[in-house]
Amino acid sequence: MKKITLLVTILFLALCSSHAQTIEKQEVTSTVDSTKSITGLNPTHISLSLHAGTSGVGIATRVSVSNKIYFRLGYTLMPINYTLVTDLGGLKSNTDLSTNFNNTHLFAEWRPFNKSGFRLVAGAAYFMNATATTTLSPSDKYTVGNVVLTPEDIGKLKIDIDWKGIAPYFGIGLGKGFGKNLFNINFDLGAMYLQSPVCTVTGSGRLSDNAQLGTQLTKNLEDYRWLPLMQINLNFKIK
């Protein structure tokens, strides 16, 4: 009889201990969930994205520190080259236009509304290169009075404009930074405020004496510092 009583007592204590552990786990889970709802913290998410827009094409990675706050680090480049055939008062020429923009950027994103994909985005980009170049090359002879000038006599004229440096950025985002699926699309609309441009003018032949135009051109373009950004992002969630 004593053995039976002892066995029943042991079983009762074991059941009580198991019930107490279950209650403790539920309390811990409830506390964690309550903390998440108050702070907005969630497990860190990471995604890789490909983007294309007015500032160029590139790649970025986005990391969440909460369900409302993300950070995005990326790289963008915009190489453009094309040639125009022009006729300036009878002077036929080929005008080569090229840009060489590339930057690395760090943006912070805040999603103020839980059920919305609207985001406020701010940060800065560092442009390692931010140049636009125009080169005018005569393609035919040009007559001034009784003097016939060959393209070599006339020479070439080259204009370089440089916005290299740090550019603050502010804009908005449309679409959630992290979707429910592994792939999602969102958009950015904003603007970068570039450095004041520095212009240089160089020439050859009869166009060689134009270096002073660089100073005047720099002054004329001093307010041309805004670079609009309209961009689509293709995001792949990896965590």
FENWO-V137722 format. One line per field, one symbol per residue. ss: DSSP state (2 for helix, 1 for strand, 0 for the rest). psi: psi as a letter, one per 20 degrees, with the letter a starting at -180 (. if undefined). A space follows every 10 residues. Layout:
ss = ???
psi = ???
This chain:
ss = 0222222222 2222222222 2222222222 2222222220 0000011111 1110011111 1111000011 1111111111 1111111100 1111111111 1111111111 0000000011 1111111111 1111111100 0111001110 2222011111 1100111111 1111000000 0011111111 1110000111 1110222000 0022222222 0000011111 111111100
psi = ghgggggggg gghggggghg hghgghgggh gghhgghghj qrqpqpqqqp qqbiiaqaqr ppppirjipq qpprpqqnpp prpporonki oprpoppqqn ppqqqoqppp nhpgjqjpqp pqbqqoohpm qpppppopir qppocjpppr hhggaqpppp ppkqapoqqp aqqoqqhorh rhprprqppb qqnrqpqppq pqrrcijhlj hihgghhggh jhimipoqoo qppopopi.
